[in-house]
């Protein structure tokens, strides 16, 4: 199973949005960038409002697209950790200006910014 659409694309933005479509993918990248390697429950806790089903779906798609690495530790109970790949790091860097634009928008319109507890 691959999540990649593989074109045809109208432009680079079209190709990029194909990979980050959906509310949670960019937030998963942000969470992994901010806190490093995370277990599934840590990701779920860091993304209030995401359902378990949606998080699993997005993580599978992001793994298929080469954005995240899934490491399974054969322990009892099993442990699974997610981290960003080089491809995910480069995408996150490309999204940084968009994040700066959004932060300025929050300030400009006086919107409330949610502050999450990192624990």
Kinemage of the C-alpha trace (Angstrom):
@kinemage 1
@onewidth
@group {chain A} dominant
@subgroup {mainchain}
@vectorlist {calphas} color= white
{ca unk a 1} P 0.000 0.000 0.000
{ca unk a 2} L 1.351 3.406 -0.926
{ca unk a 3} L -0.162 6.742 -0.058
{ca unk a 4} L 1.612 8.499 -2.917
{ca unk a 5} L -0.608 9.766 -5.697
{ca unk a 6} L 2.351 9.943 -8.140
{ca unk a 7} L 0.796 12.658 -10.297
{ca unk a 8} L 0.079 14.013 -12.666
{ca unk a 9} L 0.537 17.287 -10.796
{ca unk a 10} L -0.186 20.855 -11.881
{ca unk a 11} L 2.786 22.243 -9.966
{ca unk a 12} L 5.070 21.689 -6.979
{ca unk a 13} L 2.451 22.999 -4.548
{ca unk a 14} L 0.030 20.343 -5.824
{ca unk a 15} L 2.633 17.604 -5.237
{ca unk a 16} L 3.492 18.930 -1.766
{ca unk a 17} L -0.143 19.279 -0.686
{ca unk a 18} L -0.757 15.701 -1.824
{ca unk a 19} L 1.684 14.575 0.885
{ca unk a 20} L 0.518 16.883 3.704
{ca unk a 21} L -3.219 16.843 3.027
{ca unk a 22} L -5.298 16.458 6.151
{ca unk a 23} L -5.226 18.439 9.363
{ca unk a 24} L -3.058 16.059 11.362
{ca unk a 25} L -0.072 15.335 9.108
{ca unk a 26} L 1.599 18.716 9.501
{ca unk a 27} L 0.848 18.613 13.241
{ca unk a 28} L 2.422 15.139 13.507
{ca unk a 29} L 5.544 16.538 11.817
{ca unk a 30} L 5.509 19.489 14.225
{ca unk a 31} L 5.179 17.165 17.232
{ca unk a 32} L 8.060 14.952 16.079
{ca unk a 33} L 10.231 17.996 15.326
{ca unk a 34} L 9.490 19.626 18.683
{ca unk a 35} L 9.863 16.523 20.872
{ca unk a 36} L 11.842 13.991 18.818
{ca unk a 37} L 11.066 10.301 18.696
{ca unk a 38} L 7.637 9.586 20.155
{ca unk a 39} L 5.588 6.552 21.040
{ca unk a 40} L 2.040 6.315 19.700
{ca unk a 41} L 0.454 7.292 23.033
{ca unk a 42} L 2.774 10.309 23.319
{ca unk a 43} L 1.757 11.460 19.843
{ca unk a 44} L -1.930 10.987 20.659
{ca unk a 45} L -1.539 12.954 23.901
{ca unk a 46} L 0.325 15.728 22.080
{ca unk a 47} L -2.432 16.103 19.481
{ca unk a 48} L -5.669 16.699 21.396
{ca unk a 49} L -8.702 15.954 19.274
{ca unk a 50} L -7.132 13.362 16.967
{ca unk a 51} L -8.876 10.013 17.021
{ca unk a 52} L -6.840 6.849 17.330
{ca unk a 53} L -8.117 5.700 13.915
{ca unk a 54} L -7.094 8.962 12.212
{ca unk a 55} L -3.667 8.975 13.871
{ca unk a 56} L -3.001 5.383 12.766
{ca unk a 57} L -4.167 6.194 9.218
{ca unk a 58} L -2.008 9.318 8.921
{ca unk a 59} L 1.058 7.622 10.404
{ca unk a 60} L 0.705 4.746 7.905
{ca unk a 61} L 0.371 7.176 5.003
{ca unk a 62} L 3.324 9.232 6.228
{ca unk a 63} L 5.420 6.085 6.572
{ca unk a 64} L 4.481 5.057 3.010
{ca unk a 65} L 5.425 8.555 1.797
{ca unk a 66} L 8.813 8.287 3.530
{ca unk a 67} L 8.145 11.079 6.046
{ca unk a 68} L 8.240 9.051 9.259
{ca unk a 69} L 10.077 5.961 10.377
{ca unk a 70} L 8.258 3.351 12.461
{ca unk a 71} L 10.463 1.279 14.742
{ca unk a 72} L 8.934 -1.800 16.375
{ca unk a 73} L 10.716 -3.208 19.431
{ca unk a 74} L 10.031 -6.870 20.036
{ca unk a 75} L 9.350 -6.577 23.755
{ca unk a 76} L 6.543 -7.553 26.055
{ca unk a 77} L 4.482 -5.435 25.801
{ca unk a 78} L 5.544 -4.406 22.268
{ca unk a 79} L 6.876 -0.873 21.888
{ca unk a 80} L 6.556 1.207 18.704
{ca unk a 81} L 8.319 4.521 18.184
{ca unk a 82} L 7.970 7.088 15.412
{ca unk a 83} L 10.612 9.513 14.219
{ca unk a 84} L 11.068 11.808 11.235
{ca unk a 85} L 13.086 10.686 8.244
{ca unk a 86} L 15.385 13.029 6.317
{ca unk a 87} L 12.523 13.518 3.854
{ca unk a 88} L 10.208 14.458 6.750
{ca unk a 89} L 12.780 16.899 8.153
{ca unk a 90} L 13.096 18.608 4.764
{ca unk a 91} L 9.304 18.856 4.419
{ca unk a 92} L 9.040 20.295 7.912
{ca unk a 93} L 11.674 22.910 7.009
{ca unk a 94} L 9.649 23.790 3.905
{ca unk a 95} L 6.538 24.231 6.093
{ca unk a 96} L 8.352 26.579 8.531
{ca unk a 97} L 7.541 29.782 6.573
{ca unk a 98} L 3.885 28.722 6.455
{ca unk a 99} L 3.995 28.248 10.243
{ca unk a 100} L 5.518 31.720 10.669
{ca unk a 101} L 2.745 33.150 8.487
{ca unk a 102} L 0.145 31.377 10.636
{ca unk a 103} L 1.717 32.643 13.869
{ca unk a 104} L 1.565 36.199 12.513
{ca unk a 105} L -2.071 35.627 11.541
{ca unk a 106} L -2.901 34.448 15.071
{ca unk a 107} L -1.359 37.667 16.406
{ca unk a 108} L -2.980 39.894 13.763
{ca unk a 109} L -6.536 38.640 14.287
{ca unk a 110} L -6.154 38.251 18.053
{ca unk a 111} L -6.983 34.558 18.003
{ca unk a 112} L -6.385 32.339 20.989
{ca unk a 113} L -3.350 30.064 20.775
{ca unk a 114} L -3.621 26.659 22.448
{ca unk a 115} L -0.734 25.877 24.774
{ca unk a 116} L -0.066 22.166 25.235
{ca unk a 117} L 1.587 20.476 28.176
{ca unk a 118} L 4.691 18.627 26.877
{ca unk a 119} L 4.436 15.871 29.502
